[in-house]
Amino acid sequence: MKNLILESLSKTYSDAYRGEDFVAVSDVSLEVQAGDFVSVVGPSGCGKSTILNMIAGFLQPTRGRVLVGGQEVKGPGPDRGVVFQSHALFPWKTVADNVTFGPKMRGVRRGERQKIADEYLALAGLSHAAALYPNELSGGMQQRVGVVRALANNPDVLLMDEPFASVDAQTRMTLQEELTRIWEERRTTVIFITHDVSEAVFLANRVVVLSKGRIMDEVLVDIGRPRSWDLLNEDENFKALVNQVLQLVRTA
């Protein structure tokens, strides 16, 4: 695995209608060690998704750069997996074929792709769904497939942009617990964008709070693992950390 570094990252958009520039991200520097789990929170429009899209290579920074393992990001690549709010599964492919799409594009042989599908579907508790199509799955199951599809390509960094925002509260809690369990097994570096402060603290080792395109503060989440909502709902340290982050977001 490789570390992730943002060096003085900035993104400015030109507004021809108003005749002025809009600064979405301004001078953001951040180092994420390999195997870390970082949540990013902040008010709407603070630059969270813009930063993620620059890490993914979908957007080019106006200034600064993104480094993965010391190599500058110039565009999208298999070293960075992305999971969006919409699962974006191929509806004409089975669950197993969706999971192995990335390895197939990299030239991985059929037999090895089958092993990859078996391993990651078992990891997510989806072995029984291998031959099903996305429209035969619940929303929560579709999102789990989206997560393991990204992981199956063995990325150095997994980028997640509010992936659980569209499911109901109970399913969301289950997905959060599943993600922490999978992360504990694989220790893939994760950048997780969310508006939900409790979710941010529950998942991460570190929470980064953004305000107006800048890093306002960082909060270390010194809570043990494994984590479950049954345990943390009554944990005073967890409640205090959620309140600390919430107060930062409210003043951002």
Order of alpha helices (4+ residues) and beta strands (2+ residues): beta-beta-beta-alpha-beta-beta-beta-alpha-alpha-alpha-alpha-beta-alpha-beta-alpha-beta-beta-alpha-alpha
